[in-house]
């Protein structure tokens, strides 16, 4: 985006100064930081207050004050339009006519400059009450009455719905977070009892799935005793988030976690850079799961009951496709991002494998394929296919399928005898048996799966049945951690998951903590590394441990529906 910035500021003599700058960038940063393209040198502005991007015209995005990643915690988004100025602290931004060669033009005016502190010459001598003809007692009583009227009687009228009720601005300690602004001025939506703290029950009306940090079997009686939702989540502090993004809060317990809870199964943590254990992978172990902490010297192995060599599929020369010749595959050919683009959808045979691994019954006759994952259904389809050919097949398909000249029995002249029908069906049964064995045990299924032929029931010759060991794959090896693949989209997959030389599907190419530390530092800023707090990868509340198992919402309708519109 090419942006013309016209910046104006008042001078002490009553005039103003004006500077013009041309800025060319994908996003134009706005803030007090000297590196910002729109530099607002005023202590009332955050270092990185926001930015201007081009989305069919200039759009201003404002981030949390003090955040070094303003695109991660957006709190305001405004499209800049002519005649509709916006305020950024003491500054006002307006859209100007776009000059030729520019995408947009804006003016930045300092409309509320800092006032100079009063000097000795401006100070007035103190006056006594007696000099004004007032007594201390009368003044004190008058002040007390004024305070009671202004800060108790009048505001209480709104809570108690008295005739003189007005607004509650005198009681309002500040704006609520964005998510709560839909409640408007309906104080009772959260403050169920006047002049008392917000109860946990009021929070659970809208957040019923919020859970405790740990289960009751691990929580000592005194660890969270007396802790309310509002003890950590304090509202009326502006539009910034309410959660506590402080490693000290986590490390206070996790530095020596077993002294707080002897049953804890996690290890001590003090900082990601130097005081964090190796990553633990969660793997299936029969009907349960087990946690393993691998490292580069002792990589973890898992048996998914699937033969899949990544090395062969990622051959630089490509792999042979039945319809497209040699195709060079990449990770994205099989690993598709889910709707959130943070994780990936599970691998599915029909979507990711079947184009090359076709399950065709008789390729020379038809493109029909048997269903995947159901051997009994596949055998039934094969029997039905060849029985149909034996009875109704045309000469061409009959000869290609059975290798002998002829055509289907019911296509021949005359009514077939019972013996001819039985002969035709025996021919079809023999062919179906051969094809089923070839498909399952030789050509297709056994290529990838563990297949075992079941014993034939007595008195039922040629009865085929197989058991395929279920494939066991995982989409989340670290369910206790948060990871956003979208945020790492510019990093090649192989930097974290190097499978180019993997010949077995049991190879687990999950990143180690050492590989993450190449880019991520701890909670203290380090040059060239991403500052990473505990909450960047971990959550606090666990929905598996309800805050109040006996809680039942009293109001089925959302509280926002009960809110009153805020007075303008």
N, C-alpha and C positions, 0 to 999 in steps of 0.2 A: 504494500500500500504506500502510495506517495501522498504525503499529507503536508499542507501548509499550516504552520502554527504561528499565529499573531498573538504575542504576549504583551499585555499592558499593565503598568503599575503606576500608582500616584506618586508625585514628587512632593517634597515638603513645601515648595512654593505654590502649590495648588495645581500645577500642570501634571502631565503624565509622560512616562517614557514608553516607547513601543519598539519591540524587536520582532523580526520575522525570521523564521527558520523553516527549512525544508527537511522533512524527515521521511526516509524510505526504510520501511521495516514491515515484517509480517504482522507484528503487533507493536504498538507505541506505548511504552510504559509511562505511567503518570505517578509522580511522587516526589518526596524530598530527597531521595538518593541522587547523588550527582550523576550517576550513570543513567538516570531516567531521561528519555527523549523529551518529555514535557516536565521540566524541572520546576517544582513548586517549593521555593525556599521559604517555608513557613513552618515553625515548630508545631503548629496544629495539624500538620499533614503527616501521614505515616511515610516511612521510607519508601515503601512500594504500595501506594494507595490503590492503584488499579491499572487498567490498560485500555487502549482503544484499538479495536480490530475492524476489519472491513468485511461485513456480511451483507452485501448488497447496499452498502452505505455504512457510515461510521456508527459503531456500537460501543458504548462505554461499559466495561465490566469492572466492578469494584470487589476487591478481595478483603479478607479479614485483615484488620490493621496489624501491621508488623509481620505479616506472613511473607516468607520468601518464595512462596509458590502460589501466586494469587489466582492461578487458574484452577487450583484444587479446592478452594473454599470460597466460591463466589457468593457474595451476599447481595449484590445489586447488579442488574443488567438493564441498561437504558439505551434505546435507539436515539441518536442525536438527530433532531429535526430542526429546520429553520423556524425561528420564532418561538422555540421551546427550550430556553436555556436550562442547564442543570447546575446545581451547586455541589462543589467539592470542598467542604470546609469553608474557608473564607474566600474561595475563588468561584468564579462563574464562567462556565464554558458555553459558547454559542457557536452555531454552525453558520459559516459565511458562504457566499456564492463561490462555487468551485471554479478556480481559474483554469485556463487551458493547460493541459499536461499534468494535472493533479487529479487524485481520486476524491479528495475532500479538502476543506479548509475550515479551521476553527479559530476562535479568538478565546484567549484566557485572560480574564480581568480579575485583579485583586480588589474585591469590593468591600472587604472588612479588614483593613490593615491593623496590625497590633498597635494599641495605644501606648504612648510613652508613660512610664510610671511617674506619679506626681512627685515633684521635688519639694524642698523646704519652703520655697516661696508660695506654693499652692496650698500648704497645710493651714488649716484654721485652728485657732486656739480653742481648747476645750471649754465648754460652757457648763456650769453647774445648774442643777434643777432649781435651786433657790433663786439664781439669777433670772430664770425664766418664770418665776412666780409659781412653781410647782413644788409640792411636797413629795418626799420619797414614798410615803405610805399610799397616797392617792395614785401616784404614778405606777407603783407596783401592782395595786389592785386593778387599775385600768389595763395594764399589760396582761395580767392574768386572765381577765375577762376576754380580752381580744384574742389571746391564744386559745382559750377554750372554745370561743365562737368559731374562729377561723380554722382550727385544726382538730376539733372534736365534734362540736354540735353540727356544723354545716356538712362536713364530710360524712358523719354518721347518718345524716338524712338520706343519703343515697343507699347506704347499706340497709337501713331500716325502712326505706320507702316512705319517709315523712314528707309533708307537703312542701317544705322548702328544699327538697333534695335537688342537688345540682350535679356537676360532674365530679370525678374523684381525682382530679389532677394533683391536688395537694397531697394525696396519699400515694400517688404513683411514683415509685422510686426510679423509674426509667423504662425505656421501651423493652418489650419482650423479644425473644428470638423470632426469626421469620416463620418457623413452623407454628408458633403460638399466636401470630398476629391475626389469624383467621377468627380467633375467639373474640377479637375486638375489645370492647370495654366491659365485657361480662366478667367481672371479677369473681363472681360466685361459681364460675365454671371450674376454677381450681381452688379458690379460697371458700370452702364449704361453710366454715364457721368464721364469723367476723372476728378480727383481732387475734387469730390463731394461725400457727404455721400451716402450710399446705400439708395435708395428710397423704401418706403413701397410697391410700385407696383412691384419692382423686387422680393421681398419676396413672394408676393401673386401669382406670376407666378408659383411657385412650391407648395405654401401652400394656395390655394384659399379658403379652408374651415375654415381657422382660423377666429375666431370671437372675438368681443369685450368682455370685462369682464361682462358687464351688458347691458341691452337694453337701447335704447335712451330715454325711458320714465323715467329711474332712474338715468341717467348719467348727473350730473351737467355740465354746459358748460366748467367749468375750471378744472374739475377733471383730464381729460386725454388730455387737450389741449396741442398741440405741442409734444406729445409723439409719437416717431417713434418705429417701431419694434426693431431697433438697439439700442434704448435707454435702453432696458432691455436685449436683446439677443445680446451679443457682441461676435463676432467671432475672429479668429486669436489669440486665447488665449490658443491654444493647443487642445488636443483631449477630454478635459473634456466637460460635457454638458453645454449648453448655458443658461438654465433657471436659474432663481433666486430662490434658495432654502433658503430663509431667512424669518423667521416669522416676523421680524421687518417690512418688506415691506408690509405684509398683515395687521398686527396689527395697523400700522400707520393710516389706515382708519377704520378698524373694531373694534377698541377699543371703539370708539364712532361713530358708523356708521350713526346714524340719524342726527348728525351734518353735515355730508357730503351729505346725501341724505335723505330728509324727507319722501320720498316714499318707502324707503327700508323696506322689510318685514322680514329681518333676525334680530337676536338679536346680542348684542355686544359680541365680543370674544377677549380675550387677551392671553390666554394660555390654552392648553388642560387640564392640571392638575387641575386648579382652576378657570379658567375664560372662560369656555365653557358651553353653555346652554344644556339642555337635548336634545337627538336626536329627530328629527322631522320625523315622518312617513307620507308618502304620500299615501292616500287611496282614492278610488273611492267614489264619492258622486253624484249619478245620472249620468248626462252627464259631470260633472266637477270633480275636485279632491279637497281634503282638506288635510291640514297638521295638524297633532296632535303630541304633545310632551308628551308621556306617561312617567310614572315612576313606581317604584315598588309598590307604594301605590295606583296608579290609572292606571292600565294596559289598553291598548287600545283594542277595540273590532271591528271586521269587519265581515260583513255578506257576505260570498262568495256564498250563495244559494246552499250549498253542505253539506250533512251530512257525516262527516268524523271524527270518534273518533281515535285520535292517540293512546290513551291508549289501545284500543282493538287491534289495528294492531301491537303494540309493546309489546304484552303480552309475558312475559318471557317463558311461556309454549308453545308459538307458535300459529299460526292460522291455521285453517283447509283448505287445498288445495284440489280441486277436483281430482288431479292426483298424488300428492306427500305426502299425509297424512298431518301431522302437520308440519308446516314450521315456524321457528323462523325468523322474519323479522328484518332488521336493516334499518337505514336511507338510506344507499347506495342502497337498493333494489328498491327504488322509485326515489331518488334524484340522477340524473346522471350528472357529470360535463360536461360542454360544451367544445368546442374545445380548448378554451383558458385555461380551468381548473381553471379560476378565479371565474366563476359563474356557475349556474346550468341550465340545459335545462328545459323547462316547462313540467309539468306532463301531460302525454298523456294516455288516457284510454287504447288504444290498446297495448301500450308498458308496462304500469305499473300496470294496474288493471284487464285486461281481463282474465289473467290466472286464477284468483280466481272468479271474478264476470263474469261468462259466460252468454251470451245472447242466449242460445240455445232455439230453438222453441219446439222441441219434442225430448228430450235426449234419449228416449227409441228407437227411430227410426233412428235419424241422429244427427251428430255433427254440423249441420248447425246453424249459429247464425245470428241474425238480425243486421243491421247496427246500430252503436251507435250514439246517438244524433239526430236521424231523425225519430220521431214517425210515420210520414206518410209513409216513406219508409219501416219501420218495419211492419206496418199493411198490406201494399201491399204485402210484402214478405210472411207474414203469410197466407194471403188469397190465394196466388198463390201456397204455399206449400200444404195446405190441399185440394185445388181443384184438384191438380195433384194426390194426394193420392186417392181421391174419384173416379177419372176417370181411373187411371192407376196403382194404388198401388197393390203390391203383397199381398197375404193373410196374411203373417206375419206382415208387416208394417201396413196394413189396420186395422187389429184387435188391434194392440198396440196403434194406433192413435185414433180410434173411439170407442174402447171397445166392438165391436160386431164382430162376425165372418163374413167373406166375402172377397171380393177383389174388385179392381177397376172396374167401370162399363164397360169400354172399353176392359177389359180382359175377360169378360164373353162371352159365346157362343151366337151368334145372334146379330142383329143390335138393339141397344137400342132405345126405343121410346123417344119422346120429354118429356113425363111425367117422364120417368126414369132418363133422364138427369137432369131435374129440381129438382127431388128428391135428386139425388146425390149431386148437387151443394148446395142445402139447408142444407144437412148434413154437407158439408164442411164449409159453411158459419157460422153455429151455432158453430162448433168446433173452427173455427178461431176467432170468437168473444170471446169465453170463454178463449182461450189461450192468446189473446191480452190483455184482461182485467187483467188476472192473471200476465202476464209478466210485464205490465206497472204499475199497481196499487197495486200489492201484492208482487210478488216474486223477482223482479229485480230492475226496474227503481226507484220506490219510496223508495227503501232502501237508496239511496244516494241523489236523486234529489227531488226538489219541483215540483210536477206534478198536473196539473189541467185538468179535462176532459172538452172539449169544448161542447157546446150545439149542439144536433143533429139537422141538418136541417129538416124543415118540409117536410114530404113526403119521407124521406129517413131513414126508420127505420134501426137500427143496423149499422148506419154509425158511425165509431169510429174515434175520433181525440182528441189529447191531446196537451197541451202547457207545455213545460218544461222550467222553469225559467233558463235563461242562467247562467252558472257558471262564477263567476267573481273572478279570482285569480290573484295575482301579483307576478312577479318574481324579482321586484326591489322595495323594500319598501323605500329605501333611494337613489333616483336617483341622488341627488346632491353630493353623496359621492362615493369614490372609495374604493373597498374592494376586497382583493385577498384571496379566500378560499384556494388556493394552498399553500400560505405562512403560513396558519394556519392548514395545513393538519394533524399535530401531535396533535392537540387539539381535544378532543372528541366533537362530535356535541352537546351533551347535556350540555356542559359547557356554551354554548351561546344560545342554543335553547332547553330548557327543556320542552318537550311535553309528557313525559312519563305518566303524569296524566291528560292530556287534553282529555276531552270528547266531545268537540265541535270544529268544524272547525273555529268558530269565534274567538277562542283564538289565539292571535298574540304573538308568542314566539320570538320576536325580542330582541336582547340584549340591555340593557340600557347602558348609558355612565359610570355608576359605574362599570359594569362588564368589560368594556374595560380598565378602569383605573387600574384594578388589574394587568395588564401586561404593559400598555402603559403609559409613562410619557409625559411631555411636551417637549418643544424645548431644555430645559436644561437637561443635563445628570443626571440621578438618578440611584443609585445602584439597580440592580435587575429589572430595567424596560427598555423597549424599548424607546429610544429617538424618539419622534414623532413630526415632524414639520407639518405645515398646509398642505403642498403639499403631505404628505404621504396619505391623505384621500381626498383632494380637488384639483380640477383643477383651472385654471385661465381663460382661453379663453372659451367662450361659442359659439358653432357653430350656435346657434339659432339667434345670433346677428352678422351678417356679418360685417367684418371690413370695407369693402367698397362695399355696395350693387350694385353699378354700375360697378364694376370691371369685365372686360372680358379679359382673357389671350390673348396676342398678338401672342404667339408662341404655337401652339397646340402640337408640339413635346416637350418632356422633355428637359430641359436645359442640362442635362448630355450628351444628344446626340450631342450637339454642342461643347462639351468640347474638348480641345486639349490635347494630352497625355503629361504628365509632363516629362521634359527632365531628362535623367538619367546621 
